[in-house]
Amino acid sequence: MDVPQDPKVTCRQRREIVDAVRSGDSVRAENAIRDHFDHIRARLSTTVHKADTRPPHAQQ
C-alpha cells in the first residue's frame, strides 16, 4: 500500500480537527483526529516497509 504524503491532505485533516474542536463537536473531533493519525500510521508503515526492503549495505 503506497500512501502519498500530500500537504493538502494533511492541511485539510488538521483544519477538520480545528473546526470540530471550535464547534464543540467532540465526536466529530475524535473522528477527525483518528482519521488524521490513521493516515500518519499508514505513511509510517509504508516508509518502514520500504526501508526494510533495502539491501543490507544500504540500511546503515
N, C-alpha and C positions, 0 to 999 in steps of 0.2 A: 504494500500500500504506500503510495507516494503522496504525501501531504505537503503541498507547496506552502512556503511562508509568504503570505501576501499581506503587506502592511495595511491594505484597505480592509481586509477581513478582520485583522486584529483591531483596528480602529473602530470598526462597526460593532464588534463584540464588546469592546470596552465602553463605547457610547451607550449600548443597550444596558450594561450594568449600571452606569451612572444614572441614566434616565429612570430605571426601575427603582433605584435607591432614592432618588429625589422625589419620586411619586409616592414612595412609601409602600410599594408593592413588593412585599418580601418574597412571595412565591416567584414572581417574575424575576426578581434579582437573583434568587437562588438558581433558577434555571439558566439565567444568562451567565452566571459565574461558572456553573457546571459545564455549559457548552464551551465557554472560553478555555477552561482548563482541560477539557477533553481534547480540544484542538491542539493545545500545547503538548499534552501527553502523546498524542498521535505523531506530532512533529518530532518530538524527542525520541520516540520509539523508532521512527524511521531513520533518524540520524544515527542512533546506536546500532541499529541493524546494519546500516551501510558501513559503519566503522568496523564492525565485526567481520565483514566480508573482505576487508583489505588484506593484502598479503602480509605475513608476519613482519617483514622488514619495514613495511610502511606504517605499522601501528605504533612505532616508537615516537 
